[in-house]
Amino acid sequence: MIALLAAACLGQLSPGGASPPPPVAYVVQPGLADRMEVLSPSQIGVGGWLGARIALNQKQRLLNVDTEPLLAGYRRKPGSHPWIGEHVGKWLHAATLAWANTGDLGLKAKLDRVAADLIACQEPDGYLGTYVPEKRFGLFEGADWDVWSHKYNLIGLLTYYQHTGNAPALSCCRKMADLLVATFPARKSIREAGTHVGMAATSVLEPIVLLYRFTGDPRYLDFARYIVKSWDEPGGAGIIASIRAGKGLNETANGKAYEMLSNLVGLCELARATGDDELVHGVLIRAWHDVVANRLYVTGSTSSREHFQPNRVLPDRPSANVGETCVTTTWIQFNLQLLRLTGDVRFANELDRSIYNHLAAAQHPGGDDWCYYTSLEGKKPYDAGITCCHSSGPRGMALAVQAAYFRAVRDGGDALVVNTLEDSRATATLGGVETTVTQSSGFPEEGVSVLTIHAARPARFGIRVRVPTWLGGISATAGGQAVEATPSQGWVELPAREWKDGDRVTLSFPFSPKLGYQGRASTPGGAFLSYGPFVLAYDEANNPGLPPASTLGLVEPTPKLTRALGPDLAFLGPVADRRGTIHRAVFVPFADAGATGGRYRVWLRMPGEPAKAANSLLGDGEEARSRPGNQDGSIVDGDPNSFVVTFDRTPSAEDWYSVALPSPARITRVVFRHGHSFHDGGWFDASKGRPKVQVRRSTEGPWETVGELATYPATTAADHAGLKDGQAFECKLVAPVAASAVRVIGTPAKGDDPGQAFSSCGELEAYGE
């Protein structure tokens, strides 16, 4: 099925499909011409590994989404939550790009219906939001994302208009924009109508500039300039001034990543429309450098807890809320904009990193669900609900198509820019002739691909192929002879020549596994494996019987991975446990890790680095608890924030948390870390005795009490006595014990619900002498 979906995405229209019309041209030509012209999705097909993901996004997510809940807030105001209004515009944006790429008539029918239903909800004054009249365009309680929702309606309907020519969609956009122009600043500042220092509202900059270019109405350009000026008002975001002053994005406004990147994308459109090249190089590229140098994960996303963090602070555990999918998608948009504006290969390389790793990792391999956050270790929290990230992720995957090929002018003539090494195709007018170039590639299995020219008559143009950072280089041959190609700033340039139908260019690009050592402030000294553009991960579900990921280290400074048998991309390589024993482990792309619910980890111990003596002896043990509970954490992952509970809505006289060791270990002390106190329990009731520490001396031996958590507070069934999340309580044993298993046992608390009782645990640790 994957292969069939990839083939469909490569450009074979679905049954009953039809070629979409050419995109509507802009009325206003850019003041700053793109160095690389973006093509319509209808001109590009992507197959292979990435094409399968793109196709699943279209067929399993966009085509199947129930759009009624997305429209409900417009039909009956107020909506179910403050930002329910953003989702239908995001869906229209992604679905339009996907339909333009595939020509799927089922998706087109759904698009037409949803667009018409949304337009029908517009009020006479142009309002197209989900709030009642007395709570509009302000920071009202439960109604503070109005301009934001209008932004996404503008983006969705303008994209729909661009690829269909639907006049009512453009008219609807004009009415929305006219209402915004009449409201700001005449009635209030736009920064007073958006959260996060006004950045949510001012991010409407992007579609306002696009509307100006589609209509030529100068009022919209004036409004775009007003939006930028509003940043410098007292209490404003100060985005441009802060970046020009050399401040990091974490120090700009309130550091909210999604909203700030959205504003930077809007600035790209403004620079393009007005010809402001200084804005590109003096502000936008400086902001990009700040993210890449200080705030970017090796997997191509940024943000923790939805904000930019201090320089090189990159926490990667689930509790850190890593890489919000909205941020990943907007980072992709930002790099795509800068690549178009400058033609600089750096931005293309970051697109690779993000699309193949953090974006694809947030997408369930089945294509239907997405993660809100995607940490570099732990378990992936796939969720089918309606969230900002479930609506943003499909946009990022749809945009991946337009990152594959571009048209450029080189030395006064046309050139096709090849920015992918996947099976793919692109159609463009080159040298005055409509030309299709297909790429038949062995990637990611083999480093070779063949470009074949298809044209009704000879055409003269150049070909430009990117050399990704994960390659040492690319060599090109045509007709069995080496092509005179000039490597230039990350591109292989094939000079303009006359190509005829059937001409071929063979690209050779050998690549091998690599070891990465990029430092991180949260856990310095780690290392990770990569293969081509893929960051790899150790997935415990693929390694039954092997130690947990948190205890493992890499072995080889120059990794030698072998391809694992099976249809999916996977590799075999050596790892060392904390005792130094070598195991042969399976590694998979970070994008695929955790797909079956297993724990995974990207960062492992560096080769040659011994396991720290301070590591808990229970780190590679098998955890268990008296009741499974409803929290998907762990008590041996080194992260007390990833706690577990025994909650099951029933009472219990006793709760316990245990870890069985792979082999007996001599222990002298045990540490229990509290998980979290809820209103209805989550702690031990010490009024019936403090929690006890017990051990098993053999695998099947009895549990023996060896001490208690003497410093555990005087809690009761209803009072947690001020327990803090992750708070540690230590039990020092009277004499060392050789233990095969350790557990803590006590009476669970009831909180304010006497009909049940439960406890929680953040970590259970044991240490030797």
N, C-alpha and C positions, 0 to 999 in steps of 0.2 A: 504493500500500500504506500509506503514511504516513497519508493521509486516512482510510482504512478503519480503521486502528488508533486514530486519534484519535476517530473516531465510536464505536468500541467502548468506549473509555474514558469517553465522554460519558454512558454509561449504557445503551447498547443491549447487552443480555446476549448473550453468545456463543451459538451454536447449542447447544441442549440445556441452556442456563444456567437457573438458578433463583435467585430472590431470597433472599439470606441472611436468617436470622431477626434480630429486633432484638437488640442487644447485651445481655448479662447486666448487670443493674443492680448497683451497689455496695451492700453491706449497710450500710456506714458512710457517712453523708453528709459532705461536706467541711466542715471548720471554717471555711474561707475560700472562699466561693463564687466561682466563676469569673465574671469580668465578661463573658467571651465563652465560651459553651458549645460545646465541640467536638462535631461531628456524627459519626455513624458513616460510614465510607467508603461504605456502601451507600446513604446519603442524598445522595451527591455524585457528579457526573460532570464531568470536565474534558476538553475537547477542544482544538482549536487546536494551536499550536506545542508548548506544554507537555504537552497531552494525548497527543500523538504519542509524546513521550519516556516518559511514564508507561505507555502501552500497550506500547511496546517492552520496557520493563523487565519487565512481567508476562509477555508472550508469548515474548520471546527469551531472557530471563535466568531468571526464577523458575520458569517452567514447564519449562525445559529443563535446569536444573542437575542433574547427577548427584549425588544425595544419599547414595549409598552410601559414598563417601570421607568424608562428613561424619559418618556414623554408625559408621565402622569403628573409631575409637578407643574407642567405648563398648562395642562387641562384643568387642574383643580389646585388653586393656590391657597395656602403655601404648600411647597413640596415637602416630602418626607424628611429631608434634612437640608441644611443651609446650602450645600454645594451639589445638590441633586441635578442642578441645571447644567453642569459642565459635561455630563456624560453623552448626551445625544449629539452635541457638536463634535466631540472627540470621535464618536462612532462614525459620523458622517465623513470626517476627515479620513480616517483609516479605511473605511469601506469604499469610498470613492477611489482612493489610490489603488486598492486591491481590485476593484472592478475594472479600472482603466488598464491594469496589468493583465487581467485574465479574460475580460469580456463576458464573464459569467452572467447570463440573463436572469438567473434567480436572484443574484445579489443586486443586479440593476433594478429589478422590480421592487425589491425591498428598499433600496435607496430612494427611488422615486416616491414610494409611499411614505417613508419616514420624513423626507424633506418636505413633502406637501403637508403632512400632519403638523410639523413644526411651524411652517410658515403660517398655517391657518390659526395658530395660537397667538400670533402677533396682535397687539392691541393697536387701536387707531393712531396713538401718538408714537408708535414704533417700539414700545416696550416689548421685550421678549425674554422675560425672566420668570422666576417662580415665587416671587414675594407678593404679599398683599400691598395695596397702594400706599398705606401709611408707613411701610418699611421698605423703601426702595432707595437705592444708590446712597447708602450710608452704612455706618457701623452699628446697626441695631442688633440686639440680642437675638441670635438665631437667624439673622438675615443680614449677613455682612460679606457676601460673595457675589453681589449683583453684577458689577462690571465684569468680573471674572467669567461668569456664565455667558454674558453677552460676547466676551472675547471668543469663547469656544464656539458659540453659534456662528459668529462671523467667520472663523477659520473653517468650520465644517461646511457652511453654505457657500463660501467663496470657492473652496476646493470643488464642491459639487458643481457650481456655475462654471468654473474653469474647464472642467472636463465634460460637461453636458451642454453648455450654452443656455441653461435654464434661466429665462429672464425673471420669473418671479423670485428666484433665489437672490439675484443681484438686487432687485427692488427691495426685498426684505432687508438685506444688508445695509442698503442706503438709509432706510428708515431707522434701523438701529443706530447707525452712526450719527444720523441727524439728531436723534434724541440725546446722544452722548455730547455732541457739540453744543446743543442748547442747554445742557445741564452743567457742564464744566467748561470754564470756571465761573460762568454767570451766576450760578446758584451756590456753588461751593467748590473747593479745590478737589480735584480727583483723588488726591492722596487721602482725603477724608472719607473715601468710599471704598477703601480696600484694606485688608489686613496686612500684617507684616510691613509696617512703615509705609503703607500705601502701595507696595510692590505688586500685590495681587491685582489691583485695579489698573496700574500703569502698564502692566504687561499686555493690555489691549493695543499697545503700540504696533505690534506686528501686523495684525489684520487691518488696522487703520491705514497703514502705509500701503498694503496690498490693495485696499479699496481705492485709494488715491490712484494707484497705477492702472487699475481696471477702468476707472471712470474719468480721470483727468480733473476731477473736482478739486480746486486748490484749497477749499475749506478743510478737507481731510488732511492735507499736508500741514496746514497751519495747526490743526488740532494735534497732529503727531509732534510737532515742535513744542507746542504747549505742554504736552505730557512730559517731554524730556526736561523742560524748564521747571516743572513742578517738583522734580527731585531736589532742587536747590532751595525750595521754600523752607522756612523754619519747621523742623520736625520731619522733613522729607528724607527720602532714602539716600540722596547724595551719591548716586552710583558713579557717575562720570567723575565727579570731583574727587571721590575717594580713591578710585583707581589711578587717576592722574597723580595723586599725592603719594602713590606707592604703597597704599594700604592693601592688605590681603582681603580677599572676598569674605573671610570670616570676620573681618573688622568693618565691613561695609554694610550699612543699614543694620538689620538684625541677623545677617548671615544666613537667612533662609534660602536654601540652595535652589529649589524648584522655581520659586518666584523670581529670584535674581537671574538665573539662567534664561528664564522666559523673557525678561526684559532685555538681556543681551542679544537674544535672537531678534527681538524687535529692532534693536539698534543696528543690527546687520542689514535689515531691510531698509531702514532709514538711510544708512550710508550708501547703499546701492541706489536708492531713488534719488538722492541729492548729490551724489558724487563726492562725498566727504571721505577721502582716502585717509586723512589724519585720524578720523574716528576709528577706522579699521586698525591702523598701526599704533596709534597712541592710546587707545582704550581697549578695544576688543581683543587684540592679540596679547596685550599685557594681562588682561583678565584670564585668558586661556593659559598663558604661561604660569600664572599663579596657581591654577588648578592642577596642571600637570606636574609642577615642581613640588607642590606641597599637599595636595588634597585628593590625589587620584589613586584609587586602588589598582593593583596590577591587573584586575579583571575589567577595568574600563568604566568604573562608575565613581561617584563621589557622594559625600554626605554621610553623617551619622546622626541619628535622631533628627533627620531632615534638615540639618544645618551643616554648613562648612565648619570644620573643626580647626584648632590651632595647627600651625605648620607641622606637617608630617605626623600628626596624631591620627592614626588610621585603625581604630578598634574594629575587629572583624568577627566578634562573637554575636550570636543572635540577639542578645540583650542590648546591643549597641544600635539596633535598627539600621543596618548598613544598606546603602545603595537603594534608596527609594526608587521604584521603577519609573515614577514620573521624572525623577532627576536623571536617570540613565537615558531615557528617551529625549529629554531636552538637551542633555549633553551631546547626544548624537545630532540633534538638529543644529546645535551651535557649531559643531565640527563640519557638518555638511555645508552650512552657510559660509564658513571661513574658507573651506576648500574651493567653493565656487568663486568667491571673491578674489582669492590670491593664487590658486593653483599650487599651493605649497603642499608638498607630500606629507608634512608632519600631521596635517589634519586628516588625511586619508589613512595614515597609520593608526590614529586614534579611533577612527571609525571601525577599523578591523578589530581592534582590541575590545571595543564596547559591544559591537554586534555579535561577534563570535563567543563572547564570554558573558558579561553581566546581563545584557539584554536577553540572550538565548537562555541563560541560567534561570532567569525569572519566569520564563515561559515553560509550562509543563510540556514535556516531549509529546504528549497527546494533542497539544495545540489549543485545548479548551480553557485551561485555567492559568492564572498568573500569580506570582508572589508580590506582595506589597513591598517587603524588604527581602533582600537576598544576601545573607551573611556568607563569609568565606569558610565557615565551618558550622556544624550543627545539622539541623534538619530543615528542609525547605517547606515553608508554610503556604503551600498552594491553597487557593481559596477561590471559589466560583462567585463570590458576592459582587455587589456593585460598589466599587471603590475607585478613587482617582487613578490608581495604578493599573487596575484591570481595564480601564479605558485608555490609559496612556501606552501601555506595553504594545498593544496591537498597532498603534500609530508608528512606534519605532520600528516594528518588523515590516510594516508596509513601506516605510521610508528607506529600508535597506535596499530595496530594488533600485531606487534612484542613485544609490551610492556606487553602483556597479560599473556604469559607463557614462561618459560625458562627450560632448563635442567641443573642440577648441580650435582656435586659430593659431597656427605656428608658422613663423616665417612667411606670413602673408597668405597662407593656404589653410585648408581644412585639415583637421587631424581628429582621429577617433582616440579617445582616452580610455584605456582598458584598466579598470581599477579593481578587477576581480580575477581570480584564477579558478573559479568554479565553472562547471558546465554552464554555458550561458549564451545569450545572443543579444545583439543590438542592431537597430535599424535607424539610419540617419541619412540626411542628404549630405554627401561628401563629394567635393569636386563637382557639384552640380548634378550628381546622380544619386538617386535613392539606392542606398547600399545596405545590405545586411551582412554583418560579420557574426559567424557562429564560432563558439569556442568549445571544443571537445577536450575535456580535461580529465586527467587521472587523479587530481586533487580530491581528497587529502591522502589517498593511498600512494600516489606516485607523483613525482615532480616533473610532469610533462603535460603540455596541452598544445592543441593545434587550432590556430585561427584560420577560418576558411572564408574567403570573400565571395559574396553573391551579389552580382550586379548585372543589369540588362546590357550595359555597355561599359567599356573601360572608364575608370575614374581615377583622377589624380588626388591623392591625399597622403598624409602621414599617419603613423600609428605610434601612440605613446603608451607604454606599459609601465605600471608602477612596480618598483622593486620594494616589497615590504621589508620592514625591519627584521622580520623573522627569517629572511632569506639572506644568503651571502651574495647573491646576484642572480641575474637572468641572462641566458644566452639565447639568441634567436637565429634561426636558419630559414631560408626560403628556397624551394626547389632543390633541396639537398645542399645548398651552399650557405655559408655563414653570411648573415646580413650585416652590412655596415651600420651598426647601431651605436649611438653615443650615449653613455650613461651621464645623466645630467640631474644633479640634485634629487636623487632618488627615483628617477624615471629612466627607462630605456627608450631612446628616441629612434624610431625608424623614419628616416627622412622621407619627405613626400616623393612619391613615384607613381607611375601609372599601374593600377591594379586591374586585372581582368577577372571575369567570373571563373571561380574555381581555384584561384591562387591561394596558396597556403603559407602560413608562417608557423614554424614549430618553436615553442618556447620551452626551454629546459630550466628547471628551478629546483635543484636538489636541496632538501632541508632535513634536519635531524633534530632529535630531542635536545632541549637546553635546560640548564639549571639557572634559576633566577635567585638573586640575593637581595632584591630591593628591601632596604631596611624599613622597619615600622616601629613607631614609638610604643605601641601597645605590647608587642612581643618581639623585641629585637633579636636579631640573629637567626631568623628563620630562613627557609629556602623553599622554592616551589619548582615544579617541573612544567615544561611547556613543549608542545609539538606543533610546529607551524604557528598559526594564530591562536591555537587553543591552549589556555591554561588548564593544567590537569589537576585532578583531585583524587584522593584516596577515599573510596566509598566503602564503608564497612559492609554494606549489603552484598557487595561483589567479592568480599574477602572473608567468608565464613571461617571461623576457627582461628583467624589471625587477631593480634592484639588491637585494641581501639586506636583510632587515628591519633589521639592526643599523646600517645606514648611512643610514637614512631619517629625515626629519623631516616634521612636519605643516606645512601652509602657512597655513591660515585660522584666525584667532582665533575666528571664528564659522563653524563648519563648514557647508558646503552639500553634502550628499551626495545623489546620485541613486540610485534603485533600479536594481540590475543586473538584466538580463533572466535569466529562469530560474525554476525552481520553488522554489529555496532562498532563504532570506533573505540578501541580499548587497547591498552598496552600492559605488558608485564615488565616489572623491574624490581630490584632488590630494596628492601627496607630493613632497618635494624630496630629491635625493641629496646626497652630501657636497660636490659641485661646484656645487650650487644649481640644477641642471636639474630642471624640473618633469615629473613623470610622473603619469599617471592610473592609480590603483591600485584593486584590489578589496579591500574590507573585509568580513569575515564575523563573526558572533557568536563570542566566545571559546569558546562551547560547541561550535561546529562547526569551529573552527580546528584544523589538524593531523590531521583525520580521514583524509586520504589519505596521511599519512606526511610531509607537508611541514613545513618550519620555519615558525614563526609568531612574532609578537611583539605584545604589547599596548602597551607603552610605547615611544613614538617621541620624537624631538627636538621640542621646543616650537616653534611657529611663530615665525619670526624669529630663532631661535637658530642661529648658524652651526655647522657641523661643527667639532669641536675639532681644532686643529692637531696635537695629540698623537695623534690617531687613526691607526692603521696604514693605510698606502696600500693594503694588501691586503684591507681590510675588505669591499669590494664585489667582490672577485675570485672566480674559480671555482676551488675547491680540488680536488685530486686526490692520490692516493698510489699507490705501486707495487703494493700489494695491498689489497683492500677491508677485510680484517679483520673483527672482530666487535663493535666498539664503535660505538655510534650517536652520536658526538660531532661536533665541528667544530673546525677549526683557524683559523677567521676570525670567530668569534662573540664575541671579547673575553673568553671564559671559559676559562682553561687547565684548569679541572676537567672540562670536557666534551671529553675527549681522544679520539683515534682511535688504532688500532693496525693492524699489518699481519699479525696472527696468522691463519694458516690451516693450522697443523699441518705445514707443509712447511719445509724449509731454503731459504735464499736467500743469495746472496753480496752482495746489494745491496738497500737500501731507500731510498726517497725520498718526500718530501712537497713538493707544489708548489701554487702559487697563480698563475693566469693573470689579469692585470689587464684590465679592459674597454678601456683605452687605455694606451699607454706612460706611465710615470711616472719621474721622476728620483729615484733612491734613493742614499743615502749609507751606510746601515747596515741590517742585517738581524738580527732577534732570533728565536731558536728557543727554545720553551719545552717542556721535557720533559713527557711525559704521566704515565705511571705505571710503576713497576718491579714486575714479577711474578716469581714464583719461577722461571719458565721463560723469561724474557726481558722485552722491553719497552724496551730501551735500545740505543744504538749501541756496538759493540765498538771502542773507541779504540786497542786494541793493533795494529790494522791501519790506523791513520791516523784522525785526528779527522774528524768530519763536515765535509763541504765545502759551501760556499755557491755556487750556480750561478745564472746568469740567462740568459734569452733576450732578445736585443735586438729581435727581431721575432716575430710569431706563430708562424711555422713555422721560425724560425732554430734553429741548434744551441745546445745548452747549453754555456755557458762558465763555467769556475771563476773566481770573483772573490775568493775568500777561504776561510777555514775558521773553525770555532768554536774559537778558540785556547784558551778557558778551560774547554772541556769536560773533565771529569775523566778520569783514567787508568783507564778501565773496561776490562774484559776480557770475553770471551764468557760467563763465569760470574759475574762480580762487577760490580755496578752502582756500586761505589765511593761509596756513600752518596748517590746522586742523590735529590733531593726532588721530589715532585709539583709541577709548575708552575715548576720552577727555570729561570731565563732565562740564555741564553748569546748574547752579542752578537758580531757580526762588523762592524767598521767598514771600509768599502771604502777602498782607497787613493785612488780618484778616483770622483766621482759617475758613475753609469751610468743611461742611459735604458733601462728594462727593460719588456718586455711580460709576463714571467713570472719568478718566483723559486722556487727550490727548495733544500732541504737534502738531502744524500745521504750515506749511510754504510753501514757493515756492521752488520746486525742481530745481536743477542746471543741465546745459546741458554739461558742460565740453567742449570737442573739437568736439562734435556732436550736432549741433543745431537742428537736426531733432527729437530729443527726449529730455527727462529730467527725472531725478529720484533722490531720496535721500536715506539715510540709517540711521539705528538706532541700537546702541549696547544694550542699556538698557533704560527703562523708570521706574523711581522710584518715590515714594511719601512717605513722612514721617510726623508724628504727632508732637505734642509738646514735 
